[in-house]
Amino acid sequence: MLAQPRPVLSSPQFMINPRGFELWYQPVYDVSSGHVVQNEVLLRWRDTQGSLHRPKTFMPVVSNAEAEPWLDRYVTSQAIAQLKAYPHLKLSINLSKRIVEDRSIAEDIYNLLTQQNVQPHQLHFEISEASLAQNFQDSVALVHDLKALGCSVILDNFANQHLTFLQWEKLGVDAVKLDASLIRDLKQDSLQTRLARAIIDTSVSLEQSAIAKSVDAYATSRHLHNFSVGSAQGYHFKPPSNRPWLTSKVEVLGVPIDNMTQADLLNDLKSGVVFTANLDRLTHLNQDQELRAAYNIADYKICDSQILYFASRLLGSPIQEQISGADLFAAFYTHHQNNPDITVFLLGGAPGVAAQTQQTINTRVGRDMVVGAYSPSASFDGNSQECTDIIEHINRSGATVLAIGVGSPIQERWIYRHRERLADSIKIIFAIDAILDLDTSRQQRGPLASLFGAKQLLRLISQPK
């Protein structure tokens, strides 16, 4: 049963209200197909001031209060509720380091699954190598019990530091997650890389999938195919979010593009940072580390390029639809014209253009959807005072959406540097050049864009590399 914790979990330095716990999610992708395998549940805690804290901040307090058994059950119950709402979803849950000592956890999980009528195969449990090694015989029994329920078990953070390969085989888990230290630099012929290859090869012989975690850079991602890694997760693919992900990815020029239609995106987009990807931007990522970091924190990276669209087809992993940034933003404010929760702040354009666009959009939707607009100076991104003024202007506006169109890579870098200073009310951020151009600019740039696209497509066909 789900035990009730004390109203406050405390330590000499810190107090935690258990009602502040939130489930966040990071998808695990199949490396070959780009499909979502499962979403890992990541626990966060929000304090009374609205600040979000990661486990390294609050888990010592939870442990000090001996509340880990309660937290394991709480997270599991919340995850099962999500699984009931999304029958096609699969979630993996990290169990605490004391889980091997918990004699009734399997029975309580069974009761929760039965009460919610959720299929056990939707639920995966991750247990760290160090936790399983503490009491190996009980660990074998725990893994057996969880698998007997119909759930999957993943050996997490495995680096051959606490368990031998023979013990790993005896556990009989369904998958193994390599410790982040082993896949940090796969291009080097180091001891860590050799151990990673040995673990992956062994997982194949044991018929267990190998999962790479903390893949935060393209340099790591591009080597995964050479190591027979089945699936992977990390900021390179998708940052953690407060909701689970189901859409697949297509990797083009080392960047995972969200494979979805515009209609799907409009229905899916409740929060997050939206970047548009074209050939010019993607080819600059390897030379611009800050731009690469900015792309890694984007929740949505959509294909705004005929070249990338056709390239994905030539590479055998077709993107469903090219989504023009200008068309997307127009479709977005039309889609939400009767939604009072959507209010917009426009940032960009020459003096007066943002204000004019504000008036135009509000006239089109029939309400004051755009609640603020600002046309920055040409070098605003290097002016700390102007950036502060802009952020204060945005935060005072009460907008829930920020649409910034100041040209790439300035707009992506600006979001990367300043997103943490924006008010919590800003739920969605668009970085789309054409936001302030409206329909006229597309008419002006259409013929040139088409000609450039045709030339680049011919080059792609004749010179695939």
N, C-alpha and C positions, 0 to 999 in steps of 0.2 A: 504493500500500500504506500501511497505518497505521504510521507511524514511531513509534519509542519515544523519549520525551523523556528528558532527564536525570532522575535520581531526585528532584532538588530544583531548582526554579526560584527564583533568588535575585536580590535587589538589595541595596544597602547597608543598607536599612531593613527588608527583609521577605524571608521564604522561603516557598515554596509547594510542598507535596507534591501532584503531579498526581493522585494517587489520591483527593484530596478534592473533585474537581470533581463537581457534580451538575447534572442537567437539571431545570429548572423550566419551567412552562408558563403561558401566559395566552391564553385563547380570543379569537378574533376572531368577532364576531357579525354576521349579516346584519341591517341596521338595520330592514328592513321585516318580516321573518318571525321574527326572534329565533333562527334556527337557527345552529349553530356552522359557520363557514366553514372554519376551520383553527385550530390552536393554535400560537402563536409560542413557540419554544424560547428560554428565558432561562437563561443560565449562571450558576451560583452556585458558591462554593467554601467548604467547611466545614473550619475549622482543627481542631487536635487537642483544643481545649477545647470543641468543638461549636458555636462561633459561626459564623454564616453571613455570607459577604461577597459584595458585589455587584461587577460588573465594574470599576467605577471604582477599586476597591481593588486588584484583582489583575491587570488587563490591562496596566498599566505594567510589572509584573514579567514577564509573559509576553512582552511586546514586547522588553524589555531582554534576555531570554534567547533571543530570536529563535525562539520556540516557537509563533508564530501558525500556521504551516502544519500543525504537528502538532495544534494545538487545533481548527482547522477540520475536520480529518479525524476527530479523536476525537468531537467533537460530532455530526458527520454519521453516524458509525458507530453511536453510541448512539441517535440518533433513528431510524435505519433499523431497529434492533432493536425499538424501540417500534412502528414501523409494521408489522412482521411480526406482532407480538402483537395489534395492533388494525387489521384490514384496512380498516375504514371511517374510520380516522383520517387527517387530513392535518396535516403539520407544516411550519412555516416556520423556517428557520435563518438567523441573522445571520452572514454571512461576514466575516472580518477585513478591516481596511483594506489589507492587503498582498495580498489575494486576486488582484488583477489581475496581479501579478507571478508567480503560481503557475501554471506552464505545464502541469502534469500533474493539476490538481485534477479536471477533468472526467473524465479516464480513471479516476482513483481512485474517484470517485463511481459511475461505471458498474460497476466491479468490485464495490464494496460492495453495490449494488442487485442485481447478478446473483447474488452469493454468498448473499444472504438471500432471494432470489426475491420482492422487493418491487416493486410497480408504481411507476414513476417519477412518475406524476401525483399520488401521495400526498406528494411532496416539493417544497417551495417554498424558494427561496433569496432572502434579502434582502441587498441590497448598498447601502450608503449613497451618496448623491449625491456626497459629497466623495471617496469611494474611486473611484467610476467616473470622476470628472473628472481624476484624476491622470494617467492614460494612456488617453485616450478610444478610440483605435483598438483597443488590446488589450481594452478593456472591451466594445466591440461584439463582438469575437470570443468573449470569455468568455460573454456573454449568449447568443450564437448556439449555442455548444457545450452549455451547460446546457439550453437549450430543445430542442436536437437529441436529448438524452437522453430527453426527455419530461417534464422537470421544469419548474416555473414559476419565473419570476424577478420579483422585486418591487423597484422603485426605492424605497429607504428614505430617510426624513428629507429629502424633497424640498421645497425652499423657493426654487428658482430662484436660488440663490446661487453655484453652481459650474457648472451646466449650463444651456444655453439650451433653449428649448422645441424648437428644431430638433434639437438633440443628443438630447434626450429621445425625440423621434419616431424618430430613427435607431437608438436602442438596441433598440427593439422589445420592451420588457418586457411582462409580462402585467398588472401592476398597479402602482399608485403609492401610497406611504404619505406623507401630508402631514406635514411637520415639525410637532411639537407647538406651536411658537410661532404657527403660522398658524390654529389652531382653538381657541386658548385663550379667546377672547372673541368668539364669532361674532355676538353681538347688536349689537356695535359696528360702525359703518361706517368701519372703519379701513383703512389700506393693507394690513395683513396679511390682513384679511378679504376684501378685493377680490382679492388674489393667490390666496387659497385658492379663491375662486369661479372664478377664471380657470383654475387647475390642474384643478379638478374638471370644469369644462366641457370642457377640452381632453382630459381622460382619457376622457370620454364619446365625443368625436369620434374618438379613437384606439382605441375599443372596449377600453379598459382600465378595470378597476374602481378606484375611489378609496377608500382606507382611511384613516379618522381614527384616530390613535393618541393615547394619553395622555388619553383622555376620563375625567376623574376627578371630574366634577361634573355634576349634573343640568342646570345652567344651560347647559352645552355640549351635552349630549345632546339636549335638546329642540329645538335649532336644526339638528341634522344632517339632519332630513327636508327642510328648506327648501333644502338645499345639494346635493341629489341624491347624497349620500355613500352608497355601496353597503354598506359594512361599517365596523365600529368596534371598538375595544378600549380597555380602561382600567379603573381601579378602580371606576368607576361601575357597570360590568357585572360584573366578576369580578377579584379580586386574583390575583397569581401564586400558583401552587400547585405542589407537588412531583409532580403527576400531571396528565395531560391531561384535558380536559373534552369531553363529547360531548352533554350535555343542552342544550336550547334555553331561551330566555328569553321571557317575556311582560312588557312594560312596562305597569304600571298606576300612574297618578298619579305618573309620573316615576321609579318604582322598578322595576328589572328583577327579576321573580319567576322563580325556577327552575321550569320547567314539567316536573314529574315526579310520578309517583305515590308514595305512601308506600312501597310495596314496592320501587320503583326506588331511592328514597333510602336505605332500609335496606341494600340491596345495594351501593350506591355509597359510602356514608359510611365512609371509613377515617380521615379526618382533616379538620379544619377547624372553623370557627365557624358555628353554626346559629342564625339569627334567624327568628322568626315574624312575619309581616306582617299587620296588620289595618288597617281604615280609619282608626281613631283615630291609630295610630302614623304612618302614611304622611302624613296631613294635617298632622302636626307637624314633619315633616322640614325644610320650607322655613324654619320659624321657629327651628329648633334646629340650629345648624351642627355641634355636636359629635355629636349624634345622627345627622346625615347622614353625618359622617365615620365613625362607628361602623358604619353600614350599608354603607359602601363597603368596609370591610375584612372583612365577613362573606363566608364562602365559599358559604353556602347561605342564601337568603332564600325562605322557603316561605309559601304562602298559607294563613293560618289565619283565614279570613273568608268567610262566605257572600256578603257584599256584593262583595268583590273577585272571588270566583269567578264570580258572575253578571255583574259589570261586564266582565270579560274576554270573556265571550260576547257581550255587547251591542256591545263594541268590535271584534268580529270576530277576536280572537286568544284562543281559549278555553284557560284553564288546565285541565289534565287532571283535577286532583283537589284539593279542599280538604283540607288536612292539619291536623287539630287538634293543637296543641302537646301537650296532655295525652295524647292517643291515641298520638302519635309517640313520646314518651318511654317509655310503657308498652310499646309494640311494640318499641322499641329494646332495653330490658333483657330482654324475653322472647326476642327474636331472638338475643341473645348470652348466654343463660343458661348455656350450656355452653362459652363461650369464655373461658378463663382470662386472656386478654390484655386483657379489658375489665373494669376496676375503676373505681368511681365515687366522686366526692366530691360531696356535696350542700351547697349554700350557699343559705340562705333560710329563711323561715318564722318564726313566733313561737317563743319559747323552748320547747324540747322537741319541736317539730314535726319538725325535720330528723332528730333522733335516732329519733323514732317512725317516720318514713318509711323511714329506713335499715333498721330492724328488719323493717318490713313487706315491703320489696322483697327483702331477703335471704331471708325466709321463702318468698316466692313463687317465687324462682328456685332455691332449694335450695342456695345457697352464699353465702359472704360477698363478694358482688359490690360492695356499697357499703362502702368501707373508711374513710370519714370523713364527718362531718356537722358543720355549724356554723350556728347561728341568730344572725345579726348584730344589732346594735342598730339602732334606727330611723334613726339618722343616720350609719351606719357609713361611707357613701361619702365623707363629709366629714371623717372621722377618720383621719389618715394612719397613726397608730400601730395602730389596729384593722385597717386594710387590710393593713399589713405583717404583723401577726399572722395574719391570714386566709391570706395568700399563703404564709407559712412553714408553716402548718398543712396547706394543700393540698399543698405540695411534699414535706413529710415523709410524707404519707399513701401516696405511691407510686401514686396514682390515675392512670389513663390518660384518664379522662373527667371533666370538670367540668360539673355541672348547676346552674345558678344561676337561682333564681326569687325575685327581690326586687321585681318590678314594673318596668314600663317607664315612663320611659326610664332608670331608675337602673341596671338590669342591663346594658343595652347600653353605657352610658357607662363603667361599671366595667370591663367587658371591654376596651373601647377603651383605657382609661388604663393598665391593669395587665397585659395579656396577655403583654407581653414579659418580665415578671418571673416568670411561671409556669415551672415546670421543663419540660424537653424531653419528659418522660414524658407530659405532658398533650397528647394528640393531638386530642381532640374537646371542644368547648365548646358546651353548649346554653344558650340564653337563652330560657326558656319559663316564663311566669308560673305555669302550673299544675303544674309539676314536683312541688311538695310538697303539692298538694291531693289527689292520687289521685282515686278515683272519686267520693267524696262531694261535692266542690265542684262537679263538673259537673252533678250532680243538682240542686244548689241554684241554680246560675245559669242552667240551661237555659231555663226559660220566659221570663225577662227577656231573655236573649240572643236568643231566637227572635223576641220581639215587637220588640225594637230592630232586628233584622235585617230584618224585614218592612217596618217604617217607612222604613228607609234605602233598601231596594230600590225601594219605590214612589217615593221622592224621586229616586232615580237615573234611573228610567224617565221621570219627568215633567220632570226638570231635568238632562239628561245632563252639562252643563258642571260 
